Amino acid sequence: MTVVSKSSLNEVFRSHKDFETAINEILPFHKIFEHSNGCSDKTIHINAKIAREVSDKFDIYTPIVQKYLLEGIDKWIGDCKESKEIRGTWSLINNIIALPISKILVGEEAASYEDVVKSLGDLAFDLGPISAIPPILAFIHQKLHEFVITLPIRFGWNPISRHRKVIINRIKPVIEKRVKEKKILGKDYKPCNDMLECYINQPDFDHTNSENFLYYVDALLILTFGAIGTTSRTVTNGLYDMAGRPDCLNELYEEAMMIDKECNGSVTLPDIQKMKKLDSFIKESLRHSDDTLNLPHNVISESYTFANGYTIPKGRIVNLYVDDLLKSRDGFGDDAEEFKPFRFVNANSPATKVDRHYVVFGGGKHACPGRFFAINESKLILHKLILKYNIKTKSGKIENKIYIGPNTLPSWNALVFENRKE
């Protein structure tokens, strides 16, 4: 394994003919999602296309997302007339986010079943023990890490097997119904606005072919892994970042109150776009996610020579020292190490904008296409939580993240929620 930083890191993003994502080498997706061969080129292409299509329709999805976020907030946090101490915040936020996302993933009919919402929500957490293993052994030999993390799978354990069964059981009747309606109605068929419909519309989709059907189920589960788990982590980190900074939370509350008054409580996409302070806060929170190494790539050309003269051979895993760029003075000034929540308010630099220093969502041709949806949803749930509750850390201090190897998890310490006084 080779670790690169700064200008060499950006070379990896730009040189898409020389590098490809190496997620299968760090996480054994090709063993776990065996029907799609993990994150194969085909799967990446299809899921990226679907993510772009869904992001472009966020204005259509906003009422659905808003409805089910509020339902989830009431269910898992509820009334806090008396201060309520909540532990396991990430799991709780994940449950809330799984409600609207499951509707967008598989449609409201399939997602009306609790086992579907639970499976889609639990998926990323069940993959957690594998993803938490740092790739230290890859420095000895890059196949050694893969060998160790795939040992449980070699003995028959697969963390997604039960989720796959649940999803197949619930979506198959829905697919059969839609395909039948499509044949009968022809041009009069009204497609559903969900990702399941996008998969059905793929030219080679055939639910009657077991191998083909299982391929698309695994592709859907891979998309779920990114759609729910990463968004809930972003929101949870954001909650801890604001809960430990009362002045910041007060400013965000003032902005939220102003927007809520303008839209009378019913948020639309233009309203989300007005949340300038919240957008800046989320970007700063993402910048301080504190992951050291991320976004592994593989050399696919015969060899690659960086601008600094360093050459690496074909097949070498290249891991990216992202925290070095995210905290660089060149990109963010002399105070780059500080957490300044409103750093980007007047910078014309939204949380979705990828540049050579802000590499949270990758870069170049393969920058995360779902980032627009993820940021809008993160803003919407944080907006609703800020309006409803005063949130603080139990300690009254800024909580540190938990380090596991080169990556971090949100704090496990309690947050305190209390109803805002009307």
C-alpha positions in Angstrom: 0.0 0.0 0.0 1.1 3.5 -0.8 -0.2 6.6 1.1 -0.4 9.9 -0.9 -1.3 13.4 0.1 -1.8 17.0 -1.2 -0.9 17.4 -4.9 -0.3 13.6 -5.4 -3.7 12.9 -3.9 -5.4 15.2 -6.5 -3.4 13.4 -9.2 -5.2 10.2 -8.3 -8.6 11.9 -8.8 -7.6 13.4 -12.1 -6.0 10.3 -13.6 -9.1 8.1 -13.9 -7.5 6.1 -16.7 -4.7 5.1 -14.3 -6.6 4.5 -11.1 -9.9 3.0 -10.1 -11.7 2.7 -6.7 -10.3 -0.1 -4.5 -13.2 -0.5 -2.1 -13.2 -4.3 -2.7 -9.6 -4.6 -1.5 -10.3 -2.6 1.8 -13.8 -3.9 2.4 -14.6 -7.3 0.9 -17.7 -6.2 -1.0 -16.9 -8.7 -3.7 -17.4 -11.5 -1.2 -20.3 -9.9 0.7 -22.3 -8.7 -2.3 -21.2 -11.7 -4.4 -24.0 -11.5 -6.9 -22.8 -8.1 -8.2 -19.1 -8.9 -7.6 -19.1 -6.0 -5.1 -18.5 -2.6 -6.5 -17.9 -3.7 -10.0 -17.6 -1.2 -12.8 -21.1 -2.0 -13.9 -22.5 -1.5 -10.4 -20.7 1.7 -9.9 -21.9 3.1 -13.2 -25.6 2.1 -12.6 -25.7 3.3 -9.0 -24.0 6.6 -9.9 -26.5 7.2 -12.7 -29.4 6.5 -10.3 -27.9 8.7 -7.6 -27.7 11.6 -10.0 -31.3 11.0 -11.2 -32.6 11.0 -7.6 -30.6 14.0 -6.6 -32.0 15.9 -9.5 -35.5 15.2 -8.2 -35.0 16.3 -4.6 -37.7 18.9 -5.0 -40.2 16.1 -5.7 -38.9 14.0 -2.7 -38.8 16.9 -0.2 -42.4 16.4 1.0 -41.8 12.6 1.5 -38.5 13.2 3.3 -40.0 15.9 5.5 -43.1 13.8 6.4 -41.1 10.7 7.4 -38.3 12.6 9.1 -40.9 14.2 11.4 -42.5 10.9 12.0 -39.1 9.4 12.9 -38.2 12.3 15.2 -41.6 11.9 17.1 -41.1 8.1 17.3 -37.4 8.0 18.5 -36.9 11.3 20.3 -40.4 12.4 21.0 -41.6 15.0 23.6 -38.8 16.4 25.8 -40.7 18.7 28.2 -38.3 17.3 30.7 -34.7 17.0 29.6 -34.1 13.7 27.9 -30.7 12.1 27.9 -30.1 10.0 24.8 -27.3 7.5 24.3 -26.6 5.7 21.1 -27.3 8.9 19.1 -25.9 7.6 15.8 -28.1 4.5 15.9 -31.1 6.7 16.7 -30.4 9.1 13.9 -29.9 6.2 11.6 -33.4 4.9 12.4 -34.9 8.3 11.7 -33.1 8.6 8.3 -34.0 5.1 7.3 -37.7 5.9 7.3 -37.7 8.4 4.4 -34.7 6.9 2.5 -36.4 3.4 2.5 -39.4 5.0 0.8 -37.2 6.5 -1.9 -35.1 3.3 -2.3 -37.9 0.7 -2.7 -41.1 2.8 -2.8 -43.8 3.4 -0.3 -45.5 0.0 -0.8 -42.5 -2.1 0.0 -41.2 0.3 2.6 -44.6 0.1 4.5 -43.2 -3.1 6.1 -41.2 -2.5 9.2 -38.8 -5.3 8.5 -37.8 -3.6 5.2 -37.1 -0.2 7.0 -35.1 -2.1 9.7 -33.1 -4.1 7.3 -32.1 -1.1 5.1 -31.3 0.9 8.2 -29.3 -1.9 9.9 -27.3 -2.8 6.9 -24.4 -0.3 7.3 -24.2 -1.1 11.1 -24.0 -4.8 10.4 -21.1 -4.2 8.0 -19.4 -2.0 10.7 -17.2 -4.7 12.4 -15.6 -5.4 9.0 -15.2 -1.8 7.9 -13.7 -0.9 11.3 -10.7 -3.2 10.8 -7.8 -0.8 9.9 -5.8 -1.9 6.8 -2.5 -2.2 8.7 -1.7 -5.6 7.3 -1.9 -4.2 3.7 1.5 -2.5 4.4 3.0 -6.0 4.8 1.2 -7.4 1.7 -1.9 -5.9 0.2 -3.6 -9.3 0.0 -3.0 -10.0 3.7 -5.6 -7.5 4.8 -8.2 -9.0 2.4 -7.4 -12.5 3.6 -7.9 -11.7 7.3 -11.2 -9.7 6.9 -12.7 -12.3 4.6 -12.0 -15.2 7.1 -15.6 -15.1 8.6 -17.1 -15.1 5.2 -15.0 -18.1 4.1 -16.6 -20.0 7.0 -20.1 -19.1 5.9 -21.0 -15.9 7.7 -22.3 -13.0 5.6 -23.6 -9.9 7.4 -26.1 -9.1 4.7 -27.7 -12.5 4.1 -30.8 -11.8 6.3 -31.2 -8.3 4.8 -31.1 -9.7 1.3 -33.9 -12.2 2.2 -36.1 -9.5 3.7 -35.7 -7.2 0.7 -36.3 -10.0 -1.9 -39.4 -11.1 0.0 -40.9 -7.6 0.0 -39.8 -6.1 -3.4 -40.5 -9.1 -5.7 -44.3 -8.8 -5.5 -44.0 -5.0 -6.1 -41.7 -5.6 -9.1 -44.1 -8.2 -10.6 -47.0 -5.9 -10.1 -45.2 -2.9 -11.8 -43.9 -5.0 -14.7 -47.5 -6.4 -15.3 -49.0 -2.9 -15.2 -46.3 -1.6 -17.6 -47.2 -4.3 -20.2 -50.9 -3.7 -19.9 -50.9 0.1 -19.8 -47.9 0.8 -22.2 -47.4 4.5 -22.7 -50.2 5.2 -20.1 -48.1 3.6 -17.3 -47.1 6.1 -14.6 -43.6 5.2 -13.3 -43.0 5.5 -9.5 -40.5 8.1 -8.3 -38.2 5.7 -6.5 -34.9 3.9 -7.1 -36.6 0.6 -7.5 -38.2 1.9 -10.6 -34.8 3.0 -11.9 -33.5 -0.5 -11.5 -36.5 -2.0 -13.3 -35.9 0.4 -16.2 -32.3 -0.9 -16.8 -32.1 -2.4 -20.3 -31.0 -5.8 -19.0 -33.3 -6.0 -15.9 -35.1 -9.4 -15.8 -36.8 -10.3 -12.5 -37.6 -13.8 -13.9 -33.9 -14.5 -14.2 -32.6 -15.4 -10.8 -29.0 -14.4 -11.4 -30.0 -11.1 -12.9 -32.5 -10.4 -10.2 -30.0 -11.1 -7.4 -27.4 -8.8 -9.1 -29.8 -5.9 -8.9 -30.8 -6.7 -5.3 -27.1 -6.5 -4.4 -26.7 -3.3 -6.4 -29.6 -1.8 -4.4 -28.0 -2.9 -1.1 -24.7 -1.3 -2.0 -26.5 1.9 -2.8 -28.3 1.6 0.6 -24.9 1.2 2.4 -23.9 4.7 1.1 -27.3 6.3 1.3 -28.2 5.7 4.9 -25.1 4.9 6.9 -23.0 7.8 5.7 -25.8 10.4 5.9 -26.6 9.4 9.5 -23.0 9.7 10.4 -22.8 13.2 8.9 -25.9 14.2 10.8 -24.8 12.7 14.1 -21.3 14.4 13.9 -23.2 17.6 13.2 -25.4 17.2 16.3 -22.3 16.7 18.5 -20.5 19.6 16.8 -23.4 22.0 17.5 -24.4 20.6 20.9 -20.9 21.4 22.3 -21.1 25.0 20.9 -24.2 26.8 22.3 -23.4 30.1 20.5 -23.3 28.3 17.2 -26.5 26.5 17.9 -28.2 29.8 18.8 -27.2 31.3 15.4 -28.4 28.2 13.6 -31.7 28.4 15.5 -32.2 32.1 14.5 -31.7 31.2 10.8 -34.0 28.2 11.2 -36.8 30.3 12.8 -36.6 32.9 10.0 -36.9 30.2 7.3 -39.7 28.3 9.2 -41.7 31.5 9.4 -41.3 32.2 5.7 -42.4 28.7 4.6 -44.9 28.2 7.4 -43.3 25.0 8.5 -43.5 23.3 5.1 -39.9 23.3 3.7 -39.3 23.2 0.0 -36.0 22.9 -1.9 -35.7 26.7 -2.4 -36.0 27.0 1.4 -33.3 24.4 2.0 -31.1 26.4 -0.4 -31.6 29.5 1.8 -30.0 27.7 4.8 -26.6 29.3 4.3 -25.4 29.1 7.8 -26.5 25.5 8.2 -24.8 24.6 4.9 -21.5 26.2 6.1 -21.8 24.4 9.4 -22.3 21.0 7.8 -19.3 21.6 5.5 -17.1 22.6 8.4 -18.4 19.5 10.3 -17.5 17.3 7.4 -14.1 18.9 7.1 -13.5 18.0 10.7 -14.7 14.4 10.3 -11.1 13.6 11.2 -10.8 10.5 9.1 -7.1 10.2 8.3 -7.0 7.7 5.4 -9.9 7.3 3.0 -11.0 6.7 -0.6 -8.6 3.9 -1.5 -7.7 3.4 -5.2 -6.0 0.8 -7.3 -3.4 1.3 -10.1 -4.8 -0.1 -13.3 -2.2 1.1 -15.8 1.1 -0.8 -16.1 2.6 1.7 -13.7 2.1 5.4 -12.6 4.6 8.1 -12.0 3.6 11.0 -9.9 4.7 14.6 -10.7 7.2 14.3 -7.9 8.9 11.4 -9.7 7.6 8.6 -7.4 6.5 5.5 -9.4 4.1 2.8 -8.3 3.4 -0.5 -10.1 0.2 -1.9 -11.5 -2.1 -3.4 -8.8 -0.7 -1.2 -6.0 -3.4 0.1 -3.5 -3.1 3.8 -3.0 -4.8 5.2 0.1 -5.4 8.9 0.4 -4.3 11.0 3.4 -7.5 13.2 3.2 -7.2 14.9 6.6 -3.9 16.5 5.5 -5.8 18.3 2.6 -8.9 19.1 4.7 -6.8 20.9 7.3 -4.3 22.5 4.9 -3.5 26.2 5.3 -3.3 26.5 1.5 -6.9 25.6 1.2 -8.5 27.1 4.4 -6.1 29.7 5.8 -3.9 29.9 8.9 -6.8 28.9 11.1 -7.5 25.7 9.1 -7.2 23.5 12.3 -9.9 25.5 14.0 -13.6 24.6 13.8 -15.3 27.8 12.5 -19.0 26.9 11.8 -19.7 29.9 9.5 -16.4 29.8 7.6 -18.1 29.3 4.3 -21.2 31.6 4.6 -19.9 34.3 2.2 -17.4 32.1 0.4 -19.6 30.8 -2.5 -18.5 27.4 -1.4 -21.5 25.1 -0.6 -21.1 21.8 1.2 -21.6 19.9 -2.1 -18.8 21.7 -4.0 -15.8 19.6 -4.6 -12.4 21.2 -5.0 -8.7 20.3 -4.7 -8.8 20.8 -0.9 -12.3 19.8 0.0 -12.2 16.1 -0.8 -14.9 14.7 1.5 -16.8 13.5 -1.5 -13.8 12.4 -3.6 -12.9 14.3 -6.7 -12.6 14.4 -10.4 -14.8 12.3 -12.6 -15.9 9.9 -9.8 -16.9 12.5 -7.1 -19.8 11.2 -5.2 -23.0 11.8 -7.3 -25.3 11.4 -4.3 -23.8 14.3 -2.3 -26.5 16.7 -3.4 -29.2 14.5 -2.0 -27.2 13.6 1.1 -26.5 17.3 2.0 -30.1 18.4 1.4 -31.4 15.7 3.6 -28.9 16.4 6.3 -29.9 20.1 6.2 -33.6 19.2 6.4 -33.3 16.9 9.4 -30.9 19.2 11.3 -33.3 22.1 10.5 -36.2 20.2 12.1 -34.2 19.1 15.1 -32.8 22.6 15.8 -36.4 24.1 15.6 -37.8 21.5 18.0 -35.1 21.0 20.6 -32.4 22.7 22.5 -29.5 20.2 22.3 -26.4 20.0 24.4 -23.8 17.5 25.4 -24.2 15.9 28.8 -20.7 17.0 29.8 -21.3 20.6 28.6 -18.1 20.3 26.6 -17.2 19.6 22.9 -17.1 15.8 22.5 -14.2 14.1 20.8 -14.8 11.5 18.1 -13.8 7.9 18.6 -10.7 6.8 16.6 -10.6 3.3 15.1 -7.4 3.0 13.1 -7.3 5.7 10.5 -11.1 6.4 10.8 -13.5 7.9 13.3 -16.9 7.3 14.7 -19.3 9.8 16.3 -19.0 10.1 20.1 -20.8 7.5 22.2 -21.5 10.0 25.0 -25.0 11.2 25.7 -26.7 14.2 24.2 -29.4 16.0 26.1 -32.6 17.0 24.3 -35.1 19.5 25.7 -38.2 21.0 24.0 -37.7 24.6 22.9 -40.0 27.0 24.7 -42.7 28.4 22.4 
